[in-house]
Amino acid sequence: QVQLVESGGGLVQPGGSLRLSCAASGSIFSINVMGWYRQAPGKERELVAAITSGGTTNYADSVKGRFTISRDNDKNTVYLQMNSLEPEDTAVYYCNAEITRFGMRRTYWGQGTQVTVSS
């Protein structure tokens, strides 16, 4: 069984910063892409940022220059440093990982963590 456990969400004022973490645990052979998605009320889930095992990153245009994704492969953990937060960043943030175990690759999701940007 694989679990993705997120932490680091909360309430922050506009212009503030938060750091999200997501740790994968279980019988894992390898993790390819890890990423963060978000879903605001009434909107579809969207990609925020993703990173491969080799360190190649991809960002949504709306967060470029403000958010930084990184990962620790030894700890099976991905991070999202969010700076200059805006009210429009308010959403539930979900961790996502493409994991290979027992010869099969599939995508796993975390339970989500709420990020609220408000004064």
Secondary structure, DSSP 4 states (H G I P E B T S, - for coil): -EEEEEE--EEE-TT--EEEEEEEEES-SEEEEEEEEEE-TTS--EEEEEE-TT--EEE-TTTTTTEEEEEETTTTEEEEEE-S--GGG-EEEEEEEEEEETTEEEEEE---EEEEE--
